[in-house]
Amino acid sequence: MPGNRLPAEWEKQSGVMLTWPHSDTDWYDILEAAEAVYLEIARAIVADEQLLLVCRDPGHREHVLAKLAKAGVARERIVVALADSNDTWARDHGPVTTLDDAGVPTLHDFVFDGWGGKYAADKDTRINAALGEQRVFGDSVMRPHELVLEGGAIETEGQGTLLATRSSVLDSRRNPDLSNAAIEQLLRDTLGLTRFLWLEHGELTGDDTDAHIDVLARFTDPGTIVYSTAPTGDADHAALAAMEQQLRGFRTRDGNPYQLIPLPFPGIHRDSEGRRLPAGYANFLIINSSLLLPVYGVPADREAEAILAQCFPDRRVVPIDCRALIAQNGSLHCVSMQFPAAVPMGSGHSSRKNGEDTTG
């Protein structure tokens, strides 16, 4: 796809997608706590831009809209779509958007298979087609693919560079019939990526995505990467220290070392059964005027807030307590998917025919 470009998250946006929890998701036993976090995320999003709210059915829609109204969230900035879901990780089942040389968007519907078949995903992987059928994105093309790929596995500075872990993208369980070279070529063809920075190391205990990049390391500008850390003696220290060493060897498009900024360690968080949960500060969401930061009720929250405020001086940092989210192995970025400003958002638009799959 000539001229295709995957934009950086800090570029201007039209809105953010949330797939709302319900009683048939893994949130069922902490649903009230999970919805409380979603309400805070929704409130922060509509302060800046539109919210695309994916609900399972009309009854669920009315339930969620009533909660949002009670919380004082502005209805005029909410777009609602209906699609049933296995779970609510919009970062991984939502569409990934590219822009062509004229700024025209294409939404890419990659296959979501529950992170290599770990969990049921038959409903989640059909959500994007439902959004296209409901004309949520106006005339924008929704292009289906056969490649298995999650949004949380890819990170870019908007200039053609992919930062990712081999374990979550070049995975034989996700795409058993494709070689690493074939997957790289598909990423070039579909997302316009031209440089590949593959991490061999880095993982948070409790993460079940095979080390998604969005819990490990993120661009804050084309020359700067913030990254997760753990102290000496911690179970995650060796893997994250090895990741840091590899990040030090990476170079920018201009051939310079990246400025690397360590994020603080948020401490060890466990569920009621003693299982360690994947808390981290790299899982932030950048929106038009804000940076939504997951926090965990510890002193390191304030240090992370100060670091990211320096990285994004043009945005306010909005801390959101995400302890309920990590109980299901993800955090704030994992439950959201942003759309560039060129993507229209609203139901009932006319729509071109969806693009055909060329990923083979």
C-alpha positions in Angstrom: 0.0 0.0 0.0 2.1 3.0 -1.3 2.4 5.9 1.0 0.8 4.1 3.9 1.9 5.3 7.4 1.2 4.2 10.9 0.9 7.4 12.9 2.3 8.0 16.3 -0.1 8.0 19.2 0.6 11.6 20.1 -0.7 12.8 16.7 -4.1 14.5 16.6 -7.0 12.1 17.3 -10.8 12.0 16.6 -11.6 9.6 19.4 -10.8 6.5 21.5 -12.6 3.2 21.5 -13.6 1.3 24.7 -15.3 -2.1 24.7 -17.3 -2.0 27.9 -17.2 -4.9 30.4 -20.2 -7.0 31.0 -21.2 -10.1 33.1 -20.1 -12.6 30.5 -16.5 -11.3 30.4 -13.7 -12.2 32.8 -14.7 -9.1 34.8 -17.9 -10.8 36.1 -16.7 -11.2 39.7 -15.3 -7.6 40.0 -17.6 -6.0 37.5 -18.5 -3.0 39.6 -14.8 -2.2 40.3 -13.9 -2.6 36.6 -16.7 -0.3 35.5 -15.6 2.3 38.0 -12.2 2.4 36.2 -13.8 2.5 32.8 -16.0 5.4 33.9 -12.8 7.4 34.9 -11.2 6.6 31.6 -14.3 7.6 29.7 -14.6 10.9 31.6 -11.0 11.7 30.7 -11.4 10.9 27.0 -14.5 13.0 26.5 -12.8 16.0 28.0 -10.5 15.9 25.0 -12.3 14.0 22.1 -15.0 11.5 21.2 -15.5 8.2 22.9 -16.5 5.2 20.8 -18.4 2.9 23.2 -18.8 -0.7 22.1 -21.7 -2.4 24.0 -22.8 -6.0 23.6 -26.6 -5.4 23.0 -29.2 -2.7 23.5 -29.8 -3.5 27.1 -26.1 -3.2 27.8 -26.0 0.1 26.0 -28.7 1.6 28.1 -27.0 0.3 31.3 -23.7 1.9 30.3 -25.2 5.2 29.1 -27.0 5.5 32.4 -23.8 5.0 34.3 -22.0 7.6 32.2 -24.9 10.1 32.6 -24.9 9.6 36.4 -21.1 10.2 36.4 -21.6 13.4 34.4 -19.9 12.3 31.2 -21.0 14.4 28.3 -23.3 12.4 26.0 -22.7 14.5 22.9 -19.2 13.2 22.6 -20.2 9.5 22.9 -20.7 7.3 19.8 -22.3 3.9 20.6 -21.8 0.7 18.5 -23.3 -2.7 19.3 -21.1 -5.9 19.1 -20.9 -8.8 21.4 -17.6 -9.5 23.0 -15.7 -12.3 24.8 -13.7 -9.6 26.7 -12.8 -6.0 26.6 -9.2 -5.5 25.4 -9.8 -3.0 22.7 -6.1 -2.4 22.1 -5.8 -5.9 20.8 -9.1 -6.5 19.0 -9.8 -2.9 17.8 -8.8 -1.6 14.3 -5.3 -0.3 13.6 -5.4 2.9 11.5 -2.9 4.0 8.8 -2.9 7.2 6.7 -1.9 7.5 3.1 0.1 10.4 1.6 -3.1 12.5 1.3 -4.0 11.8 4.9 -6.8 9.4 4.0 -7.3 6.7 6.6 -7.6 2.9 6.3 -8.7 0.9 9.2 -7.0 -2.6 9.4 -8.9 -5.5 10.8 -6.3 -8.0 11.9 -7.3 -11.4 13.3 -7.4 -11.5 17.1 -7.1 -15.0 18.4 -6.8 -14.5 22.2 -3.0 -14.1 22.2 -2.1 -17.3 20.4 -5.2 -19.2 21.4 -4.9 -18.7 25.2 -8.5 -17.5 25.5 -11.7 -17.5 23.5 -11.9 -14.7 21.0 -14.5 -15.7 18.4 -16.7 -12.7 19.3 -13.9 -10.2 19.8 -12.4 -10.8 16.3 -15.7 -10.0 14.7 -16.1 -6.6 16.4 -14.3 -4.6 13.7 -16.5 -6.0 11.0 -19.6 -5.0 13.0 -18.2 -1.5 13.4 -17.8 -1.3 9.6 -21.3 -2.6 9.0 -22.7 0.0 11.4 -20.8 2.7 9.5 -19.2 4.0 12.6 -16.2 5.3 10.6 -18.1 6.9 7.7 -16.5 6.3 4.3 -13.3 5.0 5.8 -12.3 1.6 4.4 -12.2 -1.3 6.9 -9.7 -3.7 5.4 -9.7 -7.3 6.7 -6.5 -9.3 7.0 -5.6 -12.9 7.7 -2.5 -11.9 9.8 -2.9 -12.4 13.5 -1.7 -9.1 15.2 -2.6 -7.2 18.3 -2.4 -3.4 18.7 -0.6 -3.8 22.0 2.2 -5.6 20.3 3.3 -2.7 18.0 4.8 0.7 18.9 5.9 3.4 16.5 7.1 7.0 16.4 5.1 7.7 13.2 8.1 7.7 10.9 8.1 4.0 9.8 9.8 2.5 12.8 8.4 -0.5 14.6 9.4 -1.2 18.2 8.2 -4.6 19.3 9.1 -7.9 21.0 9.8 -10.9 18.8 7.8 -13.1 21.2 4.5 -11.3 20.6 4.6 -10.6 16.9 6.9 -13.2 15.3 5.0 -16.0 17.1 4.5 -19.4 15.4 1.3 -20.0 17.5 -0.3 -16.9 16.1 0.8 -17.3 12.5 2.1 -20.8 12.1 2.2 -20.7 8.3 4.3 -17.5 8.0 8.1 -17.1 8.4 9.5 -14.1 10.2 10.5 -12.6 6.9 7.0 -13.0 5.6 5.5 -11.3 8.6 7.9 -8.4 8.3 6.9 -8.0 4.6 3.2 -8.0 5.6 3.9 -5.3 8.1 5.7 -3.2 5.4 2.8 -3.7 3.0 -0.1 -3.1 5.4 1.3 -0.6 7.9 4.0 1.1 6.0 6.7 0.1 8.4 10.3 0.3 7.1 12.5 -0.2 10.2 12.2 -3.1 12.7 13.6 -2.8 16.2 13.0 -6.3 17.6 13.4 -6.8 21.4 14.6 -10.2 22.4 14.2 -9.5 26.2 11.7 -8.0 28.6 8.6 -9.3 30.3 6.4 -8.5 33.3 5.3 -11.3 35.6 1.6 -11.9 35.2 1.5 -10.6 31.6 -0.2 -13.2 29.4 0.3 -11.5 26.0 3.8 -12.9 25.3 5.4 -9.6 26.3 3.5 -6.8 24.5 5.6 -3.8 23.9 3.0 -1.4 25.5 3.8 -2.7 29.0 7.5 -2.5 28.4 8.8 0.4 26.3 7.1 3.4 24.6 8.2 6.3 22.3 7.5 9.7 23.7 8.9 11.5 20.7 11.0 10.2 17.7 14.2 10.2 19.7 13.0 9.2 23.2 11.9 5.9 24.7 10.6 5.4 28.3 10.8 1.9 29.6 9.8 -0.4 32.6 12.3 -1.3 35.3 12.5 -3.5 38.3 15.1 -3.4 41.2 17.9 -5.9 41.6 16.6 -9.1 43.2 13.1 -8.7 41.8 11.8 -11.6 39.6 11.5 -9.2 36.6 14.9 -7.5 37.0 17.0 -9.7 34.7 14.6 -9.6 31.8 14.1 -5.8 32.1 17.8 -5.1 32.5 18.5 -7.2 29.4 15.9 -5.2 27.6 17.5 -1.9 28.7 20.8 -3.1 27.3 19.3 -3.9 24.0 17.5 -0.5 23.9 20.9 1.1 24.3 22.0 -0.5 21.1 19.1 0.8 19.0 19.5 3.8 16.8 17.1 6.4 15.6 16.4 6.9 11.9 19.2 9.5 11.9 21.6 7.0 13.4 21.7 8.5 16.9 21.2 6.6 20.2 17.8 7.0 21.7 17.4 9.1 24.8 16.3 6.4 27.3 14.2 7.3 30.4 13.5 4.7 33.0 10.1 4.5 34.6 9.9 3.7 38.3 9.0 0.3 39.7 5.4 0.3 40.9 6.0 -2.4 43.5 4.6 -5.9 43.6 0.8 -6.3 43.4 -1.0 -9.6 43.9 -4.5 -10.8 43.7 -6.4 -12.5 46.5 -4.8 -15.8 45.6 -1.3 -14.4 45.8 -0.7 -14.3 42.0 1.5 -11.5 40.9 -0.1 -8.9 38.6 1.6 -7.0 35.8 1.5 -3.4 37.1 3.5 -0.9 35.1 3.6 2.7 34.0 4.5 2.2 30.3 0.8 1.3 29.7 -0.3 5.0 29.4 -2.7 6.4 26.8 -1.9 9.6 24.9 -4.9 11.6 23.8 -5.2 15.1 22.4 -4.5 17.3 25.5 -3.8 14.6 28.1 -1.8 11.6 29.0 -3.8 9.0 30.9 -1.5 7.3 33.4 -2.3 4.1 35.1 -1.5 4.3 38.8 -1.5 1.7 41.6 -1.8 3.6 45.0 1.9 3.6 45.7 4.5 6.5 46.1 6.1 5.6 42.8 2.9 6.9 41.1 3.9 10.5 41.7 7.4 9.9 40.3 5.9 8.4 37.1 3.6 11.3 36.8 6.4 13.8 37.1 8.6 11.9 34.5 5.8 11.7 31.9 4.8 15.4 32.5 8.3 16.3 31.5 8.1 14.1 28.4 4.8 15.6 27.4 4.9 19.3 28.5 1.9 20.1 26.2 -0.4 17.6 27.9 -1.8 17.3 31.4 -1.2 14.0 33.1 -4.4 12.4 34.4 -3.7 9.6 36.9 -6.3 6.8 36.9 -6.2 4.0 39.5 -5.9 0.8 37.5 -5.6 -1.8 40.3 -8.9 -3.4 39.2 -7.6 -3.7 35.6 -4.4 -5.5 36.4 -6.5 -8.1 38.2 -7.2 -9.3 34.6 -3.6 -8.9 33.4 -3.8 -5.6 31.6 -3.9 -1.9 32.3 -5.1 1.4 30.8 -3.5 1.3 27.3 -4.7 -2.3 26.9 -8.4 -1.4 27.2 -8.3 1.5 24.7 -7.7 2.1 21.0 -7.3 5.6 19.5 -8.1 6.8 16.0 -6.3 9.6 14.1 -8.2 12.8 13.5 -8.8 11.9 9.8 -11.1 9.0 11.0 -14.7 10.2 11.1 -16.7 8.9 14.0 -20.4 8.5 14.3 -23.1 6.0 13.4 -25.2 6.0 10.2 -22.7 7.3 7.7 -22.6 6.1 4.1 -19.8 3.7 3.5 -17.6 2.4 0.7 -17.3 -1.4 0.3 -14.7 -2.9 2.6 -11.3 -3.5 1.2 -10.2 -7.1 0.3 -7.6 -9.1 2.2 -4.2 -9.1 0.6 -2.2 -10.6 3.5 -2.7 -14.2 2.4 
